[in-house]
Amino acid sequence: MTTAEATLKRPESGNHPSHSWPGGYPLYYLTADSGVLCPDCSNCEEAKQAEADCPDDDQWRIIAADIHWEGSPITCDNCDRKIENAYGNTTTAIGGLKP
């Protein structure tokens, strides 16, 4: 697989979305070196510049996007921002009882 085949194409708008459509679920981006980027960092000038100038730079080459469905927040490897899950706090079971 070539670098171009393993790179998530940037939308025509120039920015990766922060939430899915439909649904509005929070997205995160996976880089070729297994790093995680928040939507803001995936769209920052540094990321766009690296994408244009250094397409083989694995720390910025975005290969996938996904929804963070549940679990602990995921941390962006660039800015340390917490990416919350789609369902919020899941430690309380239905009816308000602790599991």
C-alpha positions as CSV (number, residue, x, y, z in Angstrom):
1,M,0.0,0.0,0.0
2,T,1.4,3.4,-0.9
3,T,1.3,6.5,1.3
4,A,-1.4,8.0,-0.8
5,E,-3.6,5.0,-0.4
6,A,-3.2,5.0,3.4
7,T,-4.0,8.7,3.8
8,L,-7.4,10.0,4.7
9,K,-8.3,12.6,2.1
10,R,-9.0,16.1,3.4
11,P,-12.5,17.2,2.5
12,E,-13.1,19.9,-0.1
13,S,-13.8,22.4,2.7
14,G,-10.2,22.0,3.8
15,N,-11.0,20.9,7.3
16,H,-11.8,17.5,8.8
17,P,-15.1,17.5,10.7
18,S,-15.2,17.5,14.5
19,H,-18.5,15.4,14.6
20,S,-20.1,12.7,12.5
21,W,-23.0,13.4,10.2
22,P,-25.6,12.2,10.8
23,G,-25.6,11.8,14.6
24,G,-23.2,14.5,15.8
25,Y,-20.9,12.0,17.5
26,P,-17.4,13.2,18.5
27,L,-14.6,12.2,16.0
28,Y,-10.9,11.6,16.5
29,Y,-8.2,11.1,14.0
30,L,-5.6,8.3,13.9
31,T,-2.2,8.9,12.4
32,A,0.1,6.5,10.7
33,D,2.3,6.2,13.8
34,S,-0.8,5.2,15.9
35,G,-1.1,8.7,17.4
36,V,-4.5,10.3,18.1
37,L,-5.4,13.8,17.0
38,C,-8.4,15.9,18.0
39,P,-10.3,17.6,15.2
40,D,-8.6,21.0,16.0
41,C,-5.1,19.5,15.7
42,S,-6.0,17.6,12.5
43,N,-7.0,21.0,11.0
44,C,-4.2,23.1,12.4
45,E,-1.7,24.8,10.1
46,E,1.1,22.5,11.2
47,A,-0.9,19.5,10.1
48,K,-1.9,21.0,6.8
49,Q,1.7,22.1,6.1
50,A,3.1,18.6,7.0
51,E,0.5,17.0,4.8
52,A,1.6,19.2,1.8
53,D,5.4,19.2,2.4
54,C,6.1,15.9,4.1
55,P,3.4,13.3,3.1
56,D,5.5,10.5,4.6
57,D,5.7,12.2,8.1
58,D,3.8,9.5,10.0
59,Q,3.1,11.7,13.1
60,W,0.9,14.0,11.0
61,R,-0.4,11.6,8.2
62,I,-4.0,10.9,9.1
63,I,-5.0,7.4,8.0
64,A,-8.5,7.1,9.7
65,A,-11.2,8.8,11.6
66,D,-13.5,7.2,14.1
67,I,-16.2,7.9,16.6
68,H,-15.2,7.6,20.3
69,W,-18.3,5.6,21.3
70,E,-17.7,4.9,25.0
71,G,-15.0,4.6,27.7
72,S,-12.6,7.0,29.2
73,P,-11.7,10.2,27.3
74,I,-9.1,9.8,24.6
75,T,-6.2,12.3,24.8
76,C,-4.9,14.2,21.7
77,D,-1.2,13.5,21.3
78,N,-0.5,17.0,20.1
79,C,-2.4,19.3,22.5
80,D,-3.5,17.0,25.3
81,R,-7.2,17.9,24.8
82,K,-9.6,15.2,26.1
83,I,-11.9,13.8,23.5
84,E,-15.1,12.8,25.4
85,N,-17.1,9.7,24.4
86,A,-20.4,9.9,22.6
87,Y,-22.5,8.6,25.5
88,G,-21.0,10.5,28.4
89,N,-20.6,8.9,31.8
90,T,-21.5,5.2,31.5
91,T,-20.6,4.2,35.1
92,T,-24.2,4.4,36.2
93,A,-26.5,1.7,34.9
94,I,-30.1,2.2,33.8
95,G,-32.3,3.3,36.7
96,G,-29.4,5.1,38.4
97,L,-28.0,1.9,40.1
98,K,-24.3,1.3,40.1
99,P,-23.3,-1.8,38.1
